[in-house]
Amino acid sequence: MTHQLLNDPEIRRAGLEALSERLGPAGMIRFLRMFDPGQGDYTAERHRWLDQLTLDDILRAIDNQPPHGDPA
């Protein structure tokens, strides 16, 4: 089976099989429970706070960062 030719349900099935083989059924379930799809529309929320920033705001925030490697 060529990976490029798999459709989404086939990819999902192959991924679950790989997780189950590597982690066992209980480990697979624990791994899958770690992922939370969240809620809301991240793209819309991101636009709400980013669209109001100016280039000067961004440059000012960069200038106010501590030097790389220094604790904040």
N, C-alpha and C positions, 0 to 999 in steps of 0.2 A: 504494500500500500504506500503510495507516494504522498508525503505530507501536504504538498501543494494541491493535491486533488481531493483532499478531505473536505466535506462540508461541515458546517458548525456542529450539528449533532454528532457526527463522527469524531470530530476533534474533542468534543466534551467527553464522549465515551472512552476514547483512547486516553485522555488525561486522567479520568477517574480510575481506569484500569492501571495506569502507571503509578498513581498515588497508592492504590490499594496494594499493588505488588511490592512497592518500596516500603510503605509505612504500615501495612496491614489495615484491615477494615476500621478498627478503632482509631488508629493514627490518622487515617484518611479523613474520618469524620471530625476529629479534633482540628486538623489542618483547615478543612473547609469552614468550620465554625469561626475561625480567626478572621475571616473576611466579612466585612459588613458593607453592604452596598450603600449605606447611608440614605439620606433623603434630601429632597430639594433639587435645585438645578444649579450645579456648581458654576456653569458657564454664565448664567444670568447673574448670579451673585458676584462673580468675579468682575463682570462688567460694571456692576453697581459701584464697587469700590475702586476699581482701576480707572474707569473712564473719567473720574473727577480729578485724577492726579495730573499735574503738569510735569513737563520735563524738569523744570526747576525743583519741584517737590522731590522727584526721584533723585536728582543729583545731590540735593541737600541731604537726603536720607543716606546716600552712599558716603558722603563726606563725614557724616556723624557716626559712622561705624567705627568700632575699635580696630586697631591694626590686626591683620590676619594672625591668628594664633594667640592673641591676647584674650584673656577672659573678659566677658562683658561687664 
